[in-house]
Amino acid sequence: VIFASFLGKFENSSPLSPWFLPFCLAALACFEWGRRTKSFQFCLYGILYGYWGISWGVIEGLDQWGIAEDEVYMAYFAISSLSLAYFVLRLRRHLQEPS
């Protein structure tokens, strides 16, 4: 519910909106809580919402800087999504290891 309310505030605002930092902090808190309790689902919630928020900021920032090329967007999403998938797979293995 918290993430949905933050997402609603992002719709027509700039990347430097006052809602961006609390959104990122909530995503980080969710991830950290999941990591401490070894709950992969909460880690994944934090990662995916954080990725969405950061990607939104990057895309909006590129638009504001005048770099609105399709190739730049495609390169960003290709590199960031592959990196994210690699990180999630490594995290899952790490969380499944016995303490």
Contact map, one row per residue, 1 for C-alpha under 8 A:
111110000000000000000000000000000000000000000000000000000000000000000000000000000000000000000000000
111111000000000000000000000000000000000000000000000000000000000000000000000000000000000000000000000
111111100000000000000010011000000000000000000000100000000000000000000000000000000000000000000000000
111111110000000000000000000000000000000000000000000000000000000000000000000000000000000000000000000
111111111000000000000000000000000000000000000000000000000000000000000000000000000000000000000000000
011111111100000000100010000000000000000000000000000000000000000000000000000000000000000000000000000
001111111110000000000000000000000000000000000000000000000000000000000000000000000000000000000000000
000111111110000000000000000000000000000000000000000000000000000000000000000000000000000000000000000
000011111111100000100000000000000000000000000000000000000000000000000000000000000000000000000000000
000001111111110010110000000000000000000000000000000000000000000000000000000000000000000000000000000
000000111111100000000000000000000000000000000000000000000000000000000000000000000000000000000000000
000000001111110000000000000000000000000000000000000000000000000000000000000000000000000000000000000
000000001111111010000000000000000000000000000000000000000000000000000000000000000000000000000000000
000000000101111110000000000000000000000000000000000000001001000000000000000000000000000000000000000
000000000000111110010000000000000000000000000000000000011101100000000000000000000000000000000000000
000000000000011111010000000000000000000000000000000000000000000000000000000000000000000000000000000
000000000100111111110000000000000000000000000000000000000000000000000000000000000000000000000000000
000000000000000111111100000000000000000000000000000000000000000000000000000000000000000000000000000
000001001100000011111110000000000000000000000000000000000000000000000000000000000000000000000000000
000000000100001111111111000000000000000000000000000010000000000000000000000000000000000000000000000
000000000000000001111111100000000000000000000000000000000000000000000000000000000000000000000000000
000000000000000001111111110000000000000000000000000000000000000000000000000000000000000000000000000
001001000000000000111111111000000000000000000000010010000000000000000000000000000000000000000000000
000000000000000000011111111100000000000000000000010011000000000000000000000000000000000000000000000
000000000000000000001111111110000000000000000000000000000000000000000000000000000000000000000000000
001000000000000000000111111111000000000000000100000000000000000000000000000000000000000000000000000
001000000000000000000011111111100000000000001110110000000000000000000000000000000000000000000000000
000000000000000000000001111111110000000000000110010000000000000000000000000000000000000000000000000
000000000000000000000000111111111000000000000100000000000000000000000000000000000000000000000000000
000000000000000000000000011111111100000001101100000000000000000000000000000000000000000000000000000
000000000000000000000000001111111110000001111110000000000000000000000000000000000000000000000000000
000000000000000000000000000111111111000000100000000000000000000000000000000000000000000000000000000
000000000000000000000000000011111111100001100000000000000000000000000000000000000000000000000000000
000000000000000000000000000001111111111111100000000000000000000000000000000000000000000000000000000
000000000000000000000000000000111111111101100000000000000000000000000000000000000000000000000010000
000000000000000000000000000000011111111000000000000000000000000000000000000000000000000000000000000
000000000000000000000000000000001111111000000000000000000000000000000000000000000000000000000000000
000000000000000000000000000000000111111100000000000000000000000000000000000000000000000000000011000
000000000000000000000000000000000111111111100000000000000000000000000000000000000000000000000010000
000000000000000000000000000000000110011111110000000000000000000000000000000000000000000000010010000
000000000000000000000000000000000100001111111000000000000000000000000000000000000000000000000000000
000000000000000000000000000001101110001111111100000000000000000000000000000000000000000000000000000
000000000000000000000000000001111110001111111110000000000000000000000000000000000000000000000000000
000000000000000000000000000000100000000111111111000000000000000000000000000000000000000100000000000
000000000000000000000000001001100000000011111111100000000000000000000000000000000000000000000000000
000000000000000000000000011111100000000001111111110000000000000000000000000000000000000000000000000
000000000000000000000000001100100000000000111111111000000000000000000000000000000000000000000000000
000000000000000000000000000000000000000000011111111100000000000000000000000000000000000000000000000
001000000000000000000000001000000000000000001111111110000000000000000000000000000000000000000000000
000000000000000000000011001100000000000000000111111111000000000000000000000000000000000000000000000
000000000000000000000000000000000000000000000011111111100000000000000000000000000000000000000000000
000000000000000000000000000000000000000000000001111111110000000000000000000000000000000000000000000
000000000000000000010011000000000000000000000000111111111000000000000000000000000000000000000000000
000000000000000000000001000000000000000000000000011111111100000000000000000000000000000000000000000
000000000000000000000000000000000000000000000000001111111110000000000000000000000000000000000000000
000000000000001000000000000000000000000000000000000111111111000000000000000000000000000000000000000
000000000000011000000000000000000000000000000000000011111111100000000000000000000000000000000000000
000000000000001000000000000000000000000000000000000001111111110000000000000000000000000000000000000
000000000000000000000000000000000000000000000000000000111111111000000000100000000000000000000000000
000000000000011000000000000000000000000000000000000000011111111100000000000000000000000000000000000
000000000000001000000000000000000000000000000000000000001111111110000000000000000000000000000000000
000000000000000000000000000000000000000000000000000000000111111111110000000000000000000000000000000
000000000000000000000000000000000000000000000000000000000011111111110000000000000000000000000000000
000000000000000000000000000000000000000000000000000000000001111111100000000000000000000000000000000
000000000000000000000000000000000000000000000000000000000000111111100000000000000000000000000000000
000000000000000000000000000000000000000000000000000000000000011111110000000000000000000000000000000
000000000000000000000000000000000000000000000000000000000000011111111001000000000000000000000000000
000000000000000000000000000000000000000000000000000000000000011001111101100000000000000000000000000
000000000000000000000000000000000000000000000000000000000000000000111111100000000000000000000000000
000000000000000000000000000000000000000000000000000000000000000000011111110000000000000000000000000
000000000000000000000000000000000000000000000000000000000000000000001111111000000000000000000000000
000000000000000000000000000000000000000000000000000000000000000000111111111100000000000000000000000
000000000000000000000000000000000000000000000000000000000010000000011111111110000000000000000000000
000000000000000000000000000000000000000000000000000000000000000000000111111111000000000000000000000
000000000000000000000000000000000000000000000000000000000000000000000011111111100000000000000000000
000000000000000000000000000000000000000000000000000000000000000000000001111111110000000000000000000
000000000000000000000000000000000000000000000000000000000000000000000000111111111000000000000000000
000000000000000000000000000000000000000000000000000000000000000000000000011111111100000000000000000
000000000000000000000000000000000000000000000000000000000000000000000000001111111110000000000000000
000000000000000000000000000000000000000000000000000000000000000000000000000111111111000000000000000
000000000000000000000000000000000000000000000000000000000000000000000000000011111111100000000000000
000000000000000000000000000000000000000000000000000000000000000000000000000001111111110000000000000
000000000000000000000000000000000000000000000000000000000000000000000000000000111111111000000000000
000000000000000000000000000000000000000000000000000000000000000000000000000000011111111100000000000
000000000000000000000000000000000000000000000000000000000000000000000000000000001111111110000000000
000000000000000000000000000000000000000000000000000000000000000000000000000000000111111111000000000
000000000000000000000000000000000000000000000000000000000000000000000000000000000011111111100000000
000000000000000000000000000000000000000000010000000000000000000000000000000000000001111111110000000
000000000000000000000000000000000000000000000000000000000000000000000000000000000000111111111000000
000000000000000000000000000000000000000000000000000000000000000000000000000000000000011111111100000
000000000000000000000000000000000000000000000000000000000000000000000000000000000000001111111110000
000000000000000000000000000000000000000100000000000000000000000000000000000000000000000111111111000
000000000000000000000000000000000000000000000000000000000000000000000000000000000000000011111111100
000000000000000000000000000000000000000000000000000000000000000000000000000000000000000001111111100
000000000000000000000000000000000010011100000000000000000000000000000000000000000000000000111111110
000000000000000000000000000000000000010000000000000000000000000000000000000000000000000000011111110
000000000000000000000000000000000000000000000000000000000000000000000000000000000000000000001111111
000000000000000000000000000000000000000000000000000000000000000000000000000000000000000000000011111
000000000000000000000000000000000000000000000000000000000000000000000000000000000000000000000000111
